[in-house]
């Protein structure tokens, strides 16, 4: 049995991938903080439905159809900071650093939950010794 296909671990893995990609986009924003006419970018927020590993099924025609969860990857979209410099640059290093810090905390939380879930599965597989 492949445990990485369980709903919990698969959802956490997708969350970790999203946060890693967001860190990369924020790092690009910081690297381009002095580039003229550069606007900050960010990843579109993940939808809760994208974490649902088993696709919701309609067992009765009167049920509401589930939204498509096929797109697990995140789209990069323009998210300029409100501050504009004289050269037209729309990147605030302070704002980007706050976003990076929040993303790092979210990543640590998700990886901690992932690690604890794996530890519980190991404990269950070994039994009480």
C-alpha positions as CSV (number, residue, x, y, z in Angstrom):
1,X,0.0,0.0,0.0
2,X,1.3,3.4,-1.0
3,X,0.8,5.7,2.0
4,X,1.6,8.8,0.0
5,X,-1.8,8.4,-1.7
6,X,-3.8,8.7,1.5
7,X,-5.9,11.9,1.5
8,X,-4.1,13.5,4.4
9,X,-0.5,12.9,3.1
10,X,-1.4,13.8,-0.5
11,X,-3.1,17.0,0.6
12,X,-0.2,18.0,2.8
13,X,2.3,17.2,0.0
14,X,0.3,19.5,-2.4
15,X,0.3,22.2,0.3
16,X,4.1,21.9,0.8
17,X,4.6,22.1,-3.0
18,X,2.5,25.2,-3.2
19,X,4.4,26.9,-0.3
20,X,7.7,26.0,-1.9
21,X,6.6,27.5,-5.2
22,X,5.4,30.6,-3.4
23,X,8.7,31.1,-1.7
24,X,10.4,31.0,-5.1
25,X,8.0,33.7,-6.5
26,X,8.6,35.9,-3.5
27,X,12.4,35.4,-3.8
28,X,12.1,36.6,-7.5
29,X,10.2,39.7,-6.3
30,X,12.9,40.5,-3.8
31,X,15.6,39.9,-6.4
32,X,13.9,42.3,-8.8
33,X,13.3,45.0,-6.2
34,X,15.4,47.5,-8.2
35,X,14.3,46.5,-11.7
36,X,12.4,49.4,-13.3
37,X,8.7,48.9,-14.0
38,X,8.7,45.5,-12.3
39,X,5.5,44.6,-10.5
40,X,5.5,42.0,-7.6
41,X,3.9,38.6,-8.3
42,X,2.4,36.0,-6.1
43,X,0.7,32.6,-6.4
44,X,-3.1,32.4,-6.5
45,X,-4.3,31.1,-3.2
46,X,-5.1,27.4,-3.0
47,X,-8.7,26.4,-2.9
48,X,-9.8,24.0,-0.2
49,X,-11.3,21.7,-2.8
50,X,-7.8,21.2,-4.3
51,X,-6.8,19.4,-1.1
52,X,-9.5,16.9,-1.5
53,X,-7.8,13.8,-2.8
54,X,-10.8,11.6,-3.4
55,X,-12.9,13.4,-6.0
56,X,-16.4,14.1,-4.7
57,X,-18.9,11.9,-6.4
58,X,-22.5,12.7,-7.2
59,X,-24.6,9.8,-6.1
60,X,-27.9,11.5,-6.8
61,X,-28.7,13.8,-9.8
62,X,-30.1,16.3,-7.3
63,X,-26.7,16.8,-5.7
64,X,-24.6,19.9,-6.5
65,X,-21.7,19.1,-8.9
66,X,-18.3,19.5,-7.3
67,X,-15.9,22.1,-8.7
68,X,-13.1,20.8,-10.8
69,X,-10.1,19.9,-8.8
70,X,-7.9,18.9,-11.7
71,X,-5.6,21.9,-11.5
72,X,-3.4,21.2,-8.5
73,X,-0.7,23.5,-9.7
74,X,-0.9,27.2,-8.8
75,X,-1.0,30.1,-11.2
76,X,1.3,33.0,-10.8
77,X,-0.5,36.3,-10.9
78,X,0.5,39.9,-10.6
79,X,0.2,41.2,-7.1
80,X,1.9,44.6,-7.0
81,X,2.6,46.2,-3.7
82,X,0.9,49.5,-3.1
83,X,4.1,51.4,-2.9
84,X,5.5,52.8,-6.2
85,X,9.1,53.9,-6.5
86,X,10.3,56.7,-8.9
87,X,11.3,54.2,-11.5
88,X,7.9,52.6,-11.6
89,X,8.9,49.5,-9.6
90,X,6.0,48.1,-7.5
91,X,7.9,45.9,-5.1
92,X,8.2,46.7,-1.4
93,X,11.0,44.6,0.1
94,X,9.4,44.9,3.6
95,X,6.1,43.5,2.3
96,X,7.8,40.7,0.5
97,X,9.8,39.8,3.5
98,X,6.6,39.6,5.6
99,X,5.1,37.4,3.0
100,X,8.2,35.2,2.9
101,X,8.2,34.9,6.7
102,X,4.5,33.9,6.7
103,X,5.1,31.4,4.0
104,X,8.0,29.9,5.9
105,X,5.8,29.5,9.0
106,X,3.1,27.9,7.0
107,X,5.6,25.5,5.5
108,X,7.0,24.6,8.9
109,X,3.5,23.9,10.2
110,X,2.5,21.7,7.2
111,X,5.8,19.8,7.3
112,X,5.3,19.2,11.1
113,X,1.8,17.9,10.6
114,X,3.1,15.7,7.7
115,X,5.9,14.3,10.0
116,X,3.5,13.6,12.8
117,X,1.1,11.8,10.5
118,X,4.0,9.6,9.2
119,X,5.0,8.9,12.8
120,X,1.5,7.8,13.7
121,X,1.4,5.5,10.7
122,X,4.7,4.0,11.7
123,X,3.5,3.5,15.3
124,X,0.3,1.8,14.1
125,X,2.3,-0.4,11.8
126,X,4.7,-1.5,14.5
127,X,2.1,-2.0,17.1
128,X,2.6,-1.4,20.8
129,X,6.0,-2.8,21.8
